[in-house]
Amino acid sequence: MTDERPTEETGAEAAGAESPSQIPAPTPGSADATDPPGREKTFDRHMLEALVCPVTRAALTYDAQAQELISRAAHLAFPIRDGIPIMLVDEARKLD
């Protein structure tokens, strides 16, 4: 006697979604579906609450015009690229 029970599909398979191995990885600089076309990704200000200066552990301030996170204690400005803060001292700009 053979077992002829139907196989169960997961939610993604049942919906016809591609498996993770079939989904192409995003290319650098590409916008995802939530970004308006022709607009650079913006920094999530809620992330600022969780970030501190990697040198001094002091609070940071957000400069929206320059797209930088400023550490006044360390006199450094960390760049924000494509909405992602680059918290590397080697990438930071020294402030006067």
C-alpha positions in Angstrom: 0.0 0.0 0.0 1.4 3.4 -1.0 1.0 6.6 0.9 -0.6 9.1 -1.5 -1.2 12.0 0.8 -0.9 15.4 -0.9 2.3 17.3 -0.1 1.9 20.5 1.8 3.4 23.7 0.3 4.7 26.5 2.3 3.0 29.9 2.2 5.6 31.2 -0.3 5.5 28.2 -2.6 1.7 28.1 -2.5 1.6 31.8 -3.5 4.0 31.1 -6.4 6.9 33.1 -5.0 10.4 32.4 -6.1 12.7 30.5 -3.7 15.4 32.7 -2.0 18.1 31.1 -4.3 16.2 32.3 -7.4 15.7 36.0 -6.3 18.5 38.1 -7.8 20.6 40.1 -5.3 20.2 43.9 -5.5 22.9 45.7 -7.3 24.8 48.5 -5.6 23.1 51.8 -6.1 19.8 50.2 -7.2 16.6 51.4 -5.7 14.1 49.0 -4.3 10.4 49.1 -5.0 9.7 51.4 -2.1 12.1 54.2 -3.2 10.7 56.8 -5.6 12.5 56.8 -8.9 15.3 59.3 -9.2 15.6 59.9 -5.5 18.4 58.9 -3.3 17.6 56.8 -0.2 17.1 58.9 2.9 18.5 58.2 6.4 16.0 56.8 8.9 16.1 59.2 11.8 14.9 56.5 14.3 18.3 54.8 13.6 20.0 57.8 15.1 18.7 56.8 18.6 20.6 53.6 18.4 23.9 54.9 16.9 26.7 56.4 18.8 30.2 57.6 17.9 32.5 54.6 17.4 35.4 56.6 19.0 33.8 58.3 22.0 30.5 56.5 22.4 28.9 60.0 22.5 25.6 60.9 20.9 25.5 61.9 17.2 23.6 64.7 15.4 22.2 64.4 11.9 23.1 66.9 9.2 20.4 66.3 6.5 21.9 68.8 4.1 25.4 67.2 4.1 24.0 63.7 4.7 26.4 63.1 7.6 26.2 62.1 11.3 28.2 64.5 13.4 30.2 63.5 16.4 31.1 66.8 18.2 33.1 65.0 20.9 35.4 63.3 18.3 35.3 66.2 15.8 34.2 63.8 13.0 31.5 63.7 10.4 30.4 60.2 9.3 29.0 60.0 5.8 25.6 58.6 4.9 25.5 56.8 1.6 22.4 55.5 0.0 20.6 55.8 3.4 23.3 53.8 5.2 25.6 55.5 7.8 29.2 54.6 7.3 30.5 54.5 10.8 34.2 53.9 9.9 36.8 56.3 11.3 38.8 56.0 8.1 35.7 57.2 6.1 34.9 60.1 8.4 35.6 63.7 7.6 37.6 65.7 10.3 35.8 68.8 11.6 37.7 72.0 12.5 
